[in-house]
Amino acid sequence: MSILAIDAGTTGVTVLVVSENGEVVSRGYQEFEQHFPKPGWVEHQPEQIWQATLTACGQALAGFPHIDAIGITNQRETLVLWDRETLVSPRNAIVWQDRRTSDIVEELKQHQEMVRAKTGTSLDPYFTSTKLVWIQRNEPEIWETVKDGKTAIGTVDSYLVARLTAGTSHITDASNASRTQLCNIDTANWDDELLELFDVPRSALPTIVANFGQLAATDPDAFLGIDAPITGMAGDQQAALFGQAAFNAGDSKCTYGTGAFLLANTGTKRVASKNGLITTIAWMAPSGEITYALEGSVFVAGSAVQWLRDGLKIIKEAKDVEALANQVDSSDGVVFVPALTGLGAPYWKPDVRGTIFGITRGTTDAHIARATLEAVAFQVTDLVRAMEEDLGTAINTLRVDGGMSQNNLLMQLQSNALGVDVERGKVLESTALGAAYLAGLGAGIFSSENSLQGVWSLDREFRPNQNVTDLSLWHYALGRII
């Protein structure tokens, strides 16, 4: 039996075909374009995401004529609008990294406590809610089509389901819904008070469903001739937590992709953070039982390396950053605060801009490359310390995944900064793997979470090779801009 896992990330779509034994037997990948219409704005063309999905699926499905179940995972918080009949989007998607709603967030600050109590999140441009307010104010003609029922709104998971089913299903899963700031995470339902605050019509929103089970079915005319059930869905970071087999309270992982995301499973108990972290739904079973997680979100990780490639042009490919950074033994006092789209947890400073400190006549591109990798490791270290305080216990081992975790120097810097072992699994695409596991559960291919425990396997362990890194210069630099 074969499971198709679609991972629609921020910069591209990864597709895996996974066997009933949990093994990856085929892969596909297609990047799509990033749009930056103004400073701090980040957009995607939904049609380009869909075409990238079709291309990546075509690559992965070569030689696999039959698919038994489909799992979907996606970049979260990104707002997508589409015509319910034609499935054409009236505007670009507004991406989770986008900062255009900073002023709206400030206007709504008096509602901070209510929003946090219901959603586990703080008001920030990161989430979907204020993106909807921006559309209302700046594109009223589009918003009228939302109110009259012509245009649907959702996140990328909902959009993909609409395309896969030729518009017959308008659903989102509980983990994605919990990131919109419109969903009460105690009930996994759209919340009337939140809908009123952000002036969003319930009728335009997708139905919230469990993360696995019989959720929808593809239309073969719309999707490569494939007639298969969609049986698993989750936001990318929750899917990665599942893909790391972090099924028990206290299990944690960090995914290094466009951003870096640290999650810890807190079981059926919702843990309120006192240190700027997010309380989120990890997944919801068909029975309605909710598993929660604490999360810390670094907005800029792999995208900082992309900036070195596309902006500074000091590397030709993203993977070249490791060799360049290894040309020097240290960053020689250079500190890069990569707030290219503001700062996420635990700082939550959307208007801060990126800054490089400590440049001298001797500074080279290698020092900047190494400072970039250090910045990723240091941001994650700050998240781990905040999470340890909230959990009341130490995180003694960090499991890692995501494309950037292939960078051995970064993983060693991370281990040194934390002073703990860092474990990298053999399958780095834990996000897509988690979607496959959820779909397998939903289709009955896997019998239980316990049956998946033994699937995860270690590729390499990184151990601290020096005293725990002194982060005082990093924190000094942060203090200068926050």
C-alpha positions in Angstrom: 0.0 0.0 0.0 1.3 3.5 -0.8 0.7 6.9 0.8 1.2 10.2 -1.0 2.4 12.9 1.3 2.3 16.5 0.0 4.3 19.1 1.9 3.5 22.6 0.5 6.2 24.6 2.3 7.2 28.3 2.1 9.6 28.0 -0.8 8.6 24.8 -2.5 6.6 21.7 -2.5 8.1 18.3 -1.4 6.2 15.1 -2.2 7.0 11.7 -0.7 5.6 8.3 -1.5 5.7 6.2 1.7 5.2 2.5 2.0 3.0 0.6 4.5 6.3 0.0 6.4 6.8 3.7 6.8 9.7 3.8 4.3 10.2 6.6 1.8 10.2 5.0 -1.7 10.0 8.0 -3.9 10.4 11.8 -3.8 9.5 14.9 -5.8 10.3 18.6 -5.3 9.4 21.8 -7.1 10.3 25.3 -5.9 8.0 28.3 -6.5 8.5 32.0 -6.7 8.6 34.4 -3.8 7.1 37.8 -4.3 8.2 40.9 -2.3 6.0 43.8 -3.5 7.1 46.2 -0.7 9.6 46.1 2.1 8.3 43.7 4.8 5.7 42.2 2.4 5.9 38.6 1.3 3.4 37.0 -1.1 2.9 33.8 -3.1 0.7 33.2 -6.1 -1.7 30.3 -5.2 -1.7 29.1 -8.8 2.1 28.7 -8.6 1.8 26.6 -5.4 -0.8 24.4 -7.1 1.3 24.0 -10.3 4.4 23.2 -8.1 2.2 20.6 -6.3 1.3 18.9 -9.6 4.9 18.9 -10.8 6.3 17.5 -7.6 3.5 14.9 -7.4 4.2 13.9 -11.0 7.9 13.3 -10.1 7.2 11.3 -7.0 4.4 9.2 -8.6 6.5 7.9 -11.6 6.2 4.2 -11.3 3.4 4.3 -8.6 0.1 4.1 -10.5 -2.0 3.4 -7.4 -2.2 5.6 -4.2 -4.2 4.4 -1.2 -4.2 7.5 0.9 -3.1 11.2 0.7 -1.6 13.3 3.5 -1.2 17.1 3.3 1.0 19.4 5.3 1.7 23.1 4.7 3.1 26.4 5.6 0.8 27.7 8.3 -0.9 31.1 8.9 -0.6 32.1 5.2 -3.9 33.6 3.9 -5.3 32.3 0.6 -8.5 33.5 -1.1 -10.1 31.7 -4.1 -13.3 31.8 -6.1 -15.5 28.9 -5.0 -16.5 28.0 -8.5 -13.5 28.7 -10.7 -10.9 28.2 -7.9 -9.0 31.2 -9.2 -7.5 33.5 -6.5 -8.4 37.2 -6.7 -5.1 38.2 -5.2 -1.8 36.7 -4.0 -1.6 34.8 -0.8 -0.3 36.8 2.1 2.6 34.7 3.6 3.1 34.1 7.3 6.4 36.1 7.1 4.6 39.2 5.9 4.8 42.2 8.3 2.3 44.6 6.7 -0.3 44.3 9.5 2.0 45.7 12.3 -0.1 48.8 12.7 -3.3 46.8 12.9 -1.8 44.7 15.6 -1.0 47.8 17.6 -4.6 49.0 17.3 -5.9 45.7 18.7 -3.5 45.4 21.6 -6.2 46.0 24.2 -7.7 42.7 23.1 -4.4 40.9 23.7 -5.4 38.9 26.8 -8.7 37.7 25.3 -7.0 36.6 22.2 -4.2 34.8 24.1 -6.7 33.1 26.4 -8.7 31.7 23.6 -6.0 30.9 21.0 -2.7 30.5 22.9 -1.1 33.1 20.7 -0.2 36.7 21.0 -1.3 39.4 18.5 1.3 39.5 15.8 1.4 39.9 12.0 2.5 36.3 11.9 -1.0 35.0 12.3 -3.9 34.9 9.7 -6.3 37.1 11.6 -4.9 40.6 11.0 -4.2 39.7 7.3 -8.0 39.4 6.9 -8.4 42.8 8.5 -5.9 44.2 6.1 -7.9 42.8 3.1 -11.1 44.4 4.5 -9.5 47.8 4.7 -7.3 47.9 1.6 -9.2 45.7 -0.9 -12.9 46.2 0.0 -14.1 45.0 -3.4 -12.5 41.6 -2.8 -13.9 41.5 0.8 -17.4 42.1 -0.6 -17.1 38.8 -2.6 -16.1 37.1 0.7 -19.1 38.4 2.5 -21.5 37.5 -0.4 -20.2 33.9 -0.5 -18.4 34.0 -3.8 -14.9 33.9 -2.4 -13.6 31.4 0.1 -10.9 32.1 2.6 -8.5 29.6 4.2 -4.9 28.6 4.7 -2.8 26.6 2.2 -4.2 23.3 3.4 -7.7 24.4 2.6 -6.7 25.7 -0.8 -4.9 22.5 -1.7 -8.0 20.4 -0.7 -10.2 22.7 -2.8 -7.9 22.1 -5.8 -7.5 18.4 -5.2 -11.3 17.9 -4.9 -12.3 20.3 -7.7 -13.9 22.6 -5.1 -16.2 20.1 -3.5 -14.5 20.3 0.0 -13.8 23.3 2.1 -12.0 22.0 5.2 -9.1 22.7 7.5 -7.6 20.6 10.2 -7.5 21.5 13.9 -3.8 22.3 13.9 -4.0 24.7 11.0 -7.2 26.3 12.4 -5.4 26.9 15.7 -2.9 29.2 13.9 -5.5 31.6 12.5 -6.4 33.3 15.8 -10.0 32.7 14.9 -10.2 29.2 16.6 -10.7 28.5 20.3 -8.1 25.9 21.0 -10.1 24.5 24.0 -12.9 23.4 21.7 -11.3 23.3 18.2 -14.2 25.4 16.9 -14.4 28.9 15.3 -15.0 31.4 18.2 -17.8 33.9 17.9 -16.0 36.6 19.9 -12.8 36.2 17.8 -14.8 36.3 14.6 -16.5 39.5 15.7 -13.2 41.1 16.7 -11.7 40.5 13.3 -15.0 40.9 11.5 -14.8 37.5 9.7 -18.0 35.8 8.4 -18.1 32.2 9.6 -19.7 31.2 6.3 -16.5 32.0 4.5 -14.3 29.7 6.7 -13.6 26.1 6.2 -15.1 23.3 8.4 -12.6 22.2 11.1 -11.9 18.5 10.9 -9.7 16.0 12.8 -6.0 15.5 11.7 -6.6 12.0 10.5 -9.6 10.0 9.3 -11.7 10.0 6.1 -11.5 13.8 5.4 -12.1 14.2 1.7 -11.5 12.5 -1.7 -9.7 13.7 -4.7 -11.3 14.4 -8.1 -9.3 12.4 -10.7 -10.1 15.0 -13.4 -8.5 17.7 -11.2 -5.6 15.7 -9.8 -3.5 13.7 -12.3 -6.2 11.0 -12.7 -5.9 10.0 -9.1 -9.0 8.9 -7.1 -7.9 8.5 -3.5 -9.0 9.5 0.0 -7.4 12.4 1.8 -6.9 10.9 5.3 -4.3 13.1 7.0 -3.7 16.8 7.4 -1.6 19.0 9.7 0.3 22.3 9.7 4.0 21.7 8.9 5.4 22.0 12.3 2.8 19.8 14.0 3.3 17.3 11.2 7.1 17.3 11.8 6.5 16.7 15.5 4.4 13.7 14.5 7.0 12.6 12.0 9.6 12.6 14.7 7.4 10.1 16.6 7.1 12.7 19.4 3.9 11.1 20.6 4.4 11.5 24.4 4.2 14.5 26.6 7.7 16.0 26.9 8.9 14.9 23.5 10.3 17.7 21.4 11.9 18.6 18.0 13.2 21.5 16.0 12.7 21.9 12.3 15.1 24.0 10.4 13.6 25.3 7.2 12.7 28.8 6.0 12.3 29.5 9.7 13.1 27.3 12.7 10.4 25.9 14.8 10.8 24.2 18.2 7.8 22.2 19.5 7.3 20.1 22.6 4.3 17.8 23.1 2.4 18.6 26.3 -0.2 15.9 26.0 -3.8 16.6 26.6 -2.8 19.4 28.9 -2.7 23.0 27.5 0.3 24.7 29.0 0.2 28.5 29.1 3.6 30.1 28.3 5.0 32.8 30.5 8.0 33.3 28.2 6.6 34.4 24.9 5.9 30.9 23.4 2.8 29.7 21.7 0.3 27.2 22.9 -1.0 25.3 19.9 -3.1 22.3 18.9 -0.6 19.6 17.9 -3.3 17.3 16.5 -6.9 16.2 17.1 -8.1 12.6 16.9 -11.3 11.6 15.2 -12.7 11.1 18.7 -12.2 14.8 19.4 -9.3 14.3 21.8 -6.8 17.1 21.4 -3.0 16.9 21.9 -1.4 20.2 22.6 2.2 21.5 22.1 4.3 24.5 23.1 6.0 26.2 20.2 8.7 28.7 19.6 9.0 30.2 16.1 12.1 31.7 14.6 11.0 33.6 11.5 14.3 33.6 9.7 16.6 30.6 9.5 17.1 29.1 6.0 15.8 32.4 4.5 18.8 34.1 6.0 21.0 31.8 3.9 18.8 32.5 0.9 19.5 36.2 1.5 23.3 35.5 1.4 22.6 33.8 -1.9 20.1 36.1 -3.6 20.8 39.4 -1.8 24.5 39.6 -1.0 25.4 37.0 -3.7 28.3 35.6 -1.6 27.2 32.0 -2.3 25.8 30.4 -5.5 23.7 27.7 -3.7 22.3 27.5 -0.2 24.4 24.4 0.6 27.6 26.4 -0.1 27.2 28.4 3.1 28.7 25.5 5.2 32.0 25.4 3.2 32.2 29.2 3.2 31.6 29.4 7.0 34.2 26.7 7.6 36.9 28.9 6.1 37.2 30.6 9.5 37.3 29.3 13.0 35.0 31.9 14.4 32.9 34.9 13.4 35.6 37.1 14.9 33.1 39.2 16.8 30.7 39.6 14.0 27.0 39.2 15.1 24.2 39.0 12.6 20.7 39.5 14.0 18.6 38.2 11.0 15.4 40.1 11.7 14.7 40.2 8.0 11.0 39.9 8.7 10.9 41.0 12.3 11.7 38.8 15.3 9.4 35.9 16.5 9.4 34.1 19.8 10.4 34.8 22.4 10.9 38.5 21.5 7.8 39.2 19.3 9.2 42.4 17.7 7.6 42.6 14.2 9.1 46.0 13.3 12.7 45.2 14.0 15.0 45.1 11.0 18.1 42.9 10.5 21.4 44.2 11.7 25.1 43.1 11.5 27.4 44.2 14.3 31.2 44.0 14.8 32.4 44.5 11.2 36.0 45.5 10.8 38.5 45.9 7.9 39.3 42.2 8.4 35.7 41.0 8.1 35.1 38.7 5.1 32.2 36.9 3.6 33.2 33.8 5.5 32.8 35.7 8.8 29.3 36.8 7.8 28.4 33.3 6.7 29.5 31.9 10.0 27.6 34.6 11.9 24.5 33.7 9.9 24.7 30.1 11.1 25.4 31.1 14.6 22.4 33.4 14.6 20.1 30.5 13.7 21.6 28.4 16.5 21.5 31.2 19.0 17.8 32.0 18.3 16.9 28.3 18.8 18.9 28.3 22.0 16.9 31.2 23.3 13.7 29.3 22.4 14.9 26.1 24.2 15.7 28.1 27.4 12.3 29.7 27.3 10.6 26.4 26.8 12.5 24.8 29.6 11.2 27.5 32.0 7.6 26.9 30.8 7.9 23.1 31.1 9.7 23.2 34.4 12.2 20.6 33.1 15.3 20.5 31.0 15.4 19.5 27.3 18.4 17.1 27.4 18.3 16.0 23.8 17.1 17.9 20.7 15.8 16.0 17.7 16.2 18.0 14.5 15.0 17.8 10.9 14.4 20.0 7.9 16.6 20.9 5.0 18.9 23.1 7.0 19.7 20.3 9.4 21.9 18.8 6.7 24.4 21.5 7.6 26.8 19.7 9.9 28.5 22.9 11.0 25.1 24.4 12.0 24.2 21.3 14.0 27.5 21.3 15.8 27.1 25.0 16.6 23.6 24.2 17.9 24.9 21.5 20.2 27.7 23.7 21.4 25.3 26.6 22.1 22.8 24.4 24.0 25.3 22.1 25.7 23.3 19.0 24.8 23.3 16.3 22.2 21.5 17.0 18.9 20.1 14.0 17.1 19.4 14.1 13.3 17.2 11.4 11.9 17.8 9.5 8.6 14.7 11.1 7.0 15.1 14.9 7.1 11.6 15.5 5.6 9.9 14.8 8.9 7.2 17.3 7.9 6.1 15.2 4.9 6.7 12.0 6.8 4.4 13.2 9.6 1.7 13.9 7.0 2.2 10.3 5.7 1.9 8.9 9.2 -1.3 10.8 9.8 -2.7 9.7 6.5 -1.7 6.1 7.2 -3.5 6.2 10.5 -6.5 7.8 9.0 -6.7 5.1 6.3 -6.1 2.2 8.7 -2.7 1.4 7.1 -1.1 2.0 10.4 -2.9 0.6 13.4 -1.8 3.1 16.1 0.8 5.6 17.1 2.7 2.8 18.9 3.2 1.0 15.6 5.1 4.1 14.4 7.4 4.4 17.3 10.1 2.1 15.9 10.2 3.7 12.4 12.3 6.7 13.4 16.1 6.0 13.1 19.2 8.0 13.9 21.5 9.4 11.2 24.0 11.3 13.3 24.4 12.6 16.8 26.2 15.9 17.5 27.7 16.3 20.9 29.1 19.5 22.5 32.8 19.7 21.6 33.6 22.7 23.8 32.3 24.6 26.8 28.7 25.9 26.3 29.0 28.9 23.9 28.9 32.3 25.5 25.9 34.1 24.1 26.5 37.4 25.8 27.6 39.2 22.6 24.5 37.9 20.8 22.2 39.1 23.6 24.0 42.5 23.7 23.4 42.9 19.9 19.7 41.9 20.4 19.4 44.4 23.2 20.6 47.2 20.9 17.8 46.8 18.4 14.8 45.5 20.5 
